[in-house]
């Protein structure tokens, strides 16, 4: 398969154009970052703001006796990554279950999945987060972290379910019929036949959904989860480095989401090249 992809002119063109696009993307990002830096400093000069960037690094990291120590912002970033990682796994699970229910022959399962989707997609995430934390969690004794993860997972899972459902529907009907002809049940058909093929269609948009999840995770600071945003708010209250810290926090989120976005683009190009090689 690899040799076919290498000898395929279309695959080579896809890879070559992908490299050009990658270089252009980084140039565009660099130019945009330079423009933003200029706007920030120009705005600060107009306001007469005294920039104190030299004070920011200590809140990111420090060294003691030659040992690296994570600062408050990096510790908050680790919490953000932990919340996002656990929520990503659970949201994928919720999305898969909901997608399978929507494609089920059972009216009850389809109705339950539809109610879940309509409730989640038509109410704000912040309202859902408050409801789970202030109303639901006291009844079942959930921690703040668990409440935040549950709210994010339910919210993102509703959108992931449509991606997974579309990926499943993209598998040719003949694959289902072939699985049935050799006696595979529904579970084994999904596991061995349908989902491995659907994964190719689902992966890029699911990674994009992960980008949205990371950005949405900033809302967990509203229930006193000490993530990156909450740590930033604490430091700002103590130091009054409003602009410096908010720009630093924004840059950290940008680096995270941009890295995932670039990974998604690279994945899409590789899948396109692999698909052309197999054909």
ABEGO torsion letter per residue (X at the ends): XAAAAAABAAAAAAAAAAAAAAAAAAAAAAAAAAAAAAAAAAAAAAAGBBBBAAAAAAAABBBBGGBBBBBAAAAAAAAAAAAAAAAAAAAAAAAAAAAAAAABABAAAAAAAAAAAAAAAABBAAAAAAAAAAAAAAAAGBBAAAAAAAAAAAAAAAAAAAAAAAAAAABBAAAAAAAAAAGBBAAAAAAAAAAAAAAAAAAAAAAAAAAAAAAAAAAAAAAGBBBAAAAAAAAAAAAGBAAAAAAAAAAAAAAAAAAAAAAAAAAAAAAAAAAAAAX
